[in-house]
Amino acid sequence: MKIFISHSTQGNYQEELYAPLRNSELNKNHEIILPHENGQQVETKDIIRDCDLVVAEVSSPSFGQGVELGWADASYVTIICFYKSGTEPSPYLASLSENVSTYDSMEEVIKKIAEAADAL
């Protein structure tokens, strides 16, 4: 399964998001696309269209992420959203995904992503 990870570029996403995902069992079983890995910049529109699942870390609002989620929605790609406990996600997300949940650790996120991937 092809999984695209959408996120704001604010914060330490390389260590807090990318490293746990790359070091997980999820990475061994699925193709995970991290759009800013190793400083690369990828054209996400076409990539998102070809994905089976878009996972959005939505703790920090981002215009670019909103565009990516719009592309995913328009392409009928399943979207799941996660936000850190103590943050407030955009209420708009409920119109894009029925699966918007809070998390305290990346282990929780990875487990939920694996469950969602298995259900597709």
Secondary structure in CASP SS format (residue, H / E / C, confidence):
PFRMAT SS
TARGET T0000
AUTHOR 0000-0000-0000
METHOD secondary structure of the structure
MODEL  1
M C 1.00
K E 1.00
I E 1.00
F E 1.00
I E 1.00
S E 1.00
H E 1.00
S C 1.00
T C 1.00
Q C 1.00
G C 1.00
N C 1.00
Y H 1.00
Q H 1.00
E H 1.00
E H 1.00
L H 1.00
Y H 1.00
A H 1.00
P H 1.00
L H 1.00
R H 1.00
N C 1.00
S C 1.00
E H 1.00
L H 1.00
N H 1.00
K H 1.00
N H 1.00
H C 1.00
E E 1.00
I E 1.00
I E 1.00
L C 1.00
P C 1.00
H C 1.00
E H 1.00
N H 1.00
G H 1.00
Q C 1.00
Q C 1.00
V C 1.00
E C 1.00
T H 1.00
K H 1.00
D H 1.00
I H 1.00
I H 1.00
R H 1.00
D C 1.00
C C 1.00
D C 1.00
L E 1.00
V E 1.00
V E 1.00
A E 1.00
E E 1.00
V C 1.00
S C 1.00
S C 1.00
P C 1.00
S C 1.00
F H 1.00
G H 1.00
Q H 1.00
G H 1.00
V H 1.00
E H 1.00
L H 1.00
G H 1.00
W H 1.00
A H 1.00
D H 1.00
A H 1.00
S C 1.00
Y C 1.00
V C 1.00
T E 1.00
I E 1.00
I E 1.00
C E 1.00
F E 1.00
Y E 1.00
K E 1.00
S C 1.00
G C 1.00
T C 1.00
E C 1.00
P C 1.00
S C 1.00
P H 1.00
Y H 1.00
L H 1.00
A H 1.00
S H 1.00
L C 1.00
S C 1.00
E C 1.00
N C 1.00
V E 1.00
S E 1.00
T E 1.00
Y E 1.00
D C 1.00
S C 1.00
M H 1.00
E H 1.00
E H 1.00
V H 1.00
I H 1.00
K H 1.00
K H 1.00
I H 1.00
A H 1.00
E H 1.00
A H 1.00
A H 1.00
D H 1.00
A H 1.00
L C 1.00
END
